[in-house]
Amino acid sequence: MKKQQANQQFNVPLPTPVFQGRKHLRIALVGMPNSGKSTLFQAVSATSIQTGELAGTHLTYGECPVQIGFDEARLVDLPSIQSLTNLSREDLVALQYLLWGDQPPPVSAHEQGAPPAPFAPPDVIIQVVDATALQQHLELTLELSQIGKPMVLALNMMDEARRKGLHINSSSLSEQLGIPVVPTVALMGHGISELFSAATNAVREGEYPHPQRPDDHIIKSLQPLRKALHEPGLQRAFRVPYYFLLMQVAANDRYFMDELQQHFPERLPELLELRSAAEATLPRPLEQELHADRHHRAATLYETATRLGPARQGHGWRYWLDELFLSPHWGLLGSLAVFALVLFVVFEGSTYLDSITAAKLIDWISAWQPETTSGVVGRAVADGLIGLVGIVIPYMIPLVLLLVWLEEAGIMQRIAFVVDRGFHKIGLHGGVALPFLLGLGCNVPAISGAAAVASGRDRIVASLLITFVPCSARSAIILAIGAKYLGGIGVFAVFMLTMIVIAVLGRLLTRRYPETGPGQVIEIPPYTMPTANALLGKTWMRTSDILTIVTPLLVGGSIVLALLTHIGADNFINTVFTPVTSWWLGLPVVLGVPILFGVLRKELSLLMIYQALGSFEIGTYLDWVQIMTFLIFLTFYIPCISTFAVMLKTIGRKDAFFSIALSVGVALLVSGVIRVLLEGVRWIYV
């Protein structure tokens, strides 16, 4: 009974229907110029956007998939539009898409060329409005409400509105319009998650805008024309709500009047006569009367929902944190501050923890040099377990704890939002930014973190690229050797080369995995202080499974490599690696063993280099070209066995083995090219 109750606690009912696969939603972003519509689109867009021109125009649209919780949608960013009446040819095509998409009505049968856009009409419209100029935008809202589709109003730039003393009651406006009204600040990510949730719910619940009728005196004058237009033949021909057709004919809209002329020439004189009769009862021309009435109704909506008051004075700590993490001016600086914190944990905190745990265990066991096979196996098991301690205690636990804390506090989501556009350049979303940084400490928790925040292609590509991030062990080798023999410029060059290789590989891998991941609606949660239970629970959840996979591979690999050494396979290993070490990299043959043993733990490579050369003074045996070549090779060469183990779990066997082939290929190619270039430089200057 208790087990059943526990299971019931985790059963979260999904809203139905769920919009996935062929039943995905299609959402159109509509707005007047400078409303922030394109900013909103970019904030949630996929890494690859389909762009094109609306048929017969030079106006471009953008379209991409977006994941909204469990729902999937295709988001269309349409060109800006001012009104729906008497449009220019180019603006008219945007209206035609909203009405019909790629399914033109019978009245368009005579038109040549393709439909406005090569996809279906939208299921829901999101109108993005500038909250600081709300009244003007509400006139377009009143027109859009007539075309018979669910709508959501995005009150964008709310931060600017508050600064100007505009206090907008979104609930009151929503009640009057009959549509969800969501305050947003698209530039900083606020309200975006709520906006798209409202859009999916509007379709799911079948919520349509309230009828926004003109004043009674206009309705009365249009009654005869309304009856004449309310017939099945016209409805089938235009496939628009009859009230929208009435307003377009009443406004003497060029497009609709031309279509009536071509398809219903026998009816047009009657309709024109009824329109003239309606106009005769009004103080102004009918088109002007309709515009004035719409302007008046928009002003009334604005006045009832908006209160003018003093501009917001003073700001709390949450505002300033958002300025630091989300502001277009300071957001990158805030992200760099968090990155600096992670670097401090890696190179100070984790290094200290390593010195009092794994390093002491290594010193303690170093005196044990068994000669029997059983003793060698025992020492190998101990080395493997010590290697596990060296990964888990200094790097995995602190870094995963830090990652979880950043998530729970609401900071990681803000960083993901800020760096999202930059990560799009390598085909990824900003959500993987912190896992990449965690890779500077250890690739194991970094790949685990990427698996937690990404899926599908993004998870695979991020995991493959993270293996090229120089972990603390590889960084230690670079700093220990490079700083001594190559100087600061040499060390800087190695790390810069790493960044370049990751960027180039990101572009290439997106071609190997061409399927585009959907855009992410990143929720910007409120700041919270994480609880100990949440931190420990999520940390354990993300590390427990890894330990069960890493431990046997680490111990098993240690045993295999120790037995190879025990049976005197050193010369054989060096001979096998001769094509790599001597022929390709121009290094001493004895460095084959350090290269092979580096797959167990990268720190071992440094110790074994000293052992293989018989000296701590590497510069005596290797010149600066050889040192640079060797460092670059070790930086990109196969990640340690622990990293490979976690990749098996997160991306599968096929891609994990592809990662090995990729790292070997990149290490050989880049180090070989660098060797040739450096030899050329030396030949020129010597």
Buried (B, 14 or more C-beta within 10 A) or exposed (E): EEEEEEEEEEEEEEBEEBBEEEEBBBBBBBBBEEBBBBBBBBBBBBBBBBEEBBBBBEBEBBBBBBBBBEBBBBBBBBBBBEBBBBBEEBBBBBBBBBBBBBEBBEBBEEEEEEBBBEBBBBBBBBBBBBBBBBBBBBBBBBBBBBBEBBBBBBBBBBBBBBEEEBEBBBEBBBBBBBBBBBBBBBBBBBBBBBBBBBBBBBBBEEBBBEEBBBBEEBEEBBEBBBEBBEEEEBBEBBBBBBBBBBBBBBBBBBBBBEBBEEBBEEBBEEBBEBBEEBBEEBEEEBBEBBBBBBBEBBBEBBEEBBEEEEEBEEEEEEEEBBBBBBBEEBBBEBBEEBBEEBEEBBBEBBBEBBEEBBBEBBEEBEEEEBEEEEEBBBBBBBBBBBBBBBBBBBBBBBBBBBBBBBBBBBBBBBBBBBBBEEBBEBBBBBBBBBBBBBBBBBBBBBBBBBBBBBEEBBBBBBBBBBBBBBBBBBBBBBBBBBEBBBEEEBBEBBEEBBEEBBEEBBEEBBEBBEEBBBBBBBBBBEBEEBEEEBBEEBBEEBBEBBBEBBBEBBBBBBBEBBBBBBEEBBEEBBEEBEEBBBEBBBBBBBBBBBBBBBBBBBBBBBBBBEEBBEEEEBEEBBEBBBBBBBBBBBBBBBBBBBBBBBBBBBBEEEBBEBBBEBBBEBBBEBBBEBBEEBEEEEEEEE
